[in-house]
């Protein structure tokens, strides 16, 4: 493996681990997009990442639109 130049090392210093290898965050390693984040980052904000544990805002079970004509329920 060729040595990294000083300019390149300074540019990637946030991504380099103790072995001087470029390391990404655990979630970004498996991601196919180019918005990779460092392993040092604690909070991940990626517009393309969707967590399976997050709650959806438009949950149809929680809607309170049961009142009114034509809802399909027998009174």
N, C-alpha and C positions, 0 to 999 in steps of 0.2 A: 504494500500500500504506500503510495507516495506521500511525502510529508506535506503538511498544510502550510501555506504561506502565512506570514504574520497578518497580512491584511484580511485574509479569509478567516483566520482564527479569531480576530477581533470582531469580525462581522457575525460569526456564529457562536460567540462566547456564551450566550444564554442557552444554547442548545447542546453544548459540549458537556459530557459527563466526566467522571474522574479518569477515564481511560482515553480522553480526547476523541471520543466518537460522538457523532450527532445523534441525539436521543430525543424522541418526541413523547408527548403525553400518551398514557395508556389508551385513551379513547381515540386519539388521533392516529395511532399506529395502524389500526384496522380500517381507518377511513380512506376512501378513495379520492377525496377532494384535496385540493392544494392548500387549504387553509390550516396547515399543521401548526400546533402549538408546542412549546417547550415542555419538558418533563418537570420543570421547576414551577410552572403555572399551577395555581391552586384552583382558581375559578375558570371554568371553560365556558366561553360564549361563542358558540358556533351556529350560524344560521341554518346550516344543513344537518345539524345533529338533532335527533328526536329521541328522547328517552322514553322507554316503555313504561317507566314508573311515574311519569308526569301525568297530571290530570288534564283532561280535555275541557275546554271552556264551553263547547257546544254539546253538552251531554243531553240527549233526548229524554232520559229518564227523570231528570231533575226539572223539566219544564212544567210550569204551573198553568198551562193553557187548557185545563180541563173544563172550564166553565164556558158556556156558549153553545149555540145551536150548531149541529153538524159535526160534533166531535166523535160520534160513533158509539157513545155509551148510552145504555138504557137507564133513565132516571129511576 
